[in-house]
Amino acid sequence: MSLEDKAKATGKNIEGKAQEALGNVTGDPKDKAEGKAKQTEAQARHAAEDVKDEVKKKLD
């Protein structure tokens, strides 16, 4: 996984957690849902990069 892609995915995860927490505090279901969606997107990015890493290892 490239360091830049990993940092972006981690940043998206943190952003999602913060937005979800804000939604919990304010009671806004839209913020909670958007925060969870961002976290899911970050997990998908991490998974895709992990697959790339595994393929690269096998090719090397």
N, C-alpha and C positions, 0 to 999 in steps of 0.2 A: 504494500500500500504506500502510495506516495505520501510523504509527510504533509504536503499541502492539502491533499484530499482528506486525509485523516483529520487534520485540524478543522477543515470546513465542516465535516460531518459532526465532529465533537462540538463545534460552535453552534450548529443547528440543534443539536440535542440540548445544549444548555439553554438556548433561546426558547425551545419548546417547554422545557421544565419551568422556566421563569414565567412564560405566558400561562401555563396551566396553573401555577401557583397564584398568579394574579387573578385568574378566573375563579379559583377557590375562595380567595379573599373577598372579591367583589360580588361573587355569586353569579357571574356572567358565564352561562353555558357555552357561548360562542368562543370566548377566550380559552376555556378549558378544552374544547374540542380542537381548536386550532393548535393549541400547545401539544396535545397528544398526537396530532397529525404530524407535526414537525419532528417529534421524537421518533415516530414510526419511519419517517423519511430518512432520518439520520441512521437508524438501525439498518435500513435497506442499503444505504450507501456503504456502511461498514461491511455488510455482508457481501456486496458486489466487489469491494476492494479485497476482501479476504479470498474470494474466488480467484481474482486476478493474481494474487500472491501465490496461491497454490498452483495455478497453471504455470506461472513463471518458474516456480521451484522445479516442477516436473520437466520443463523444457531445458533447464540448466543442467 
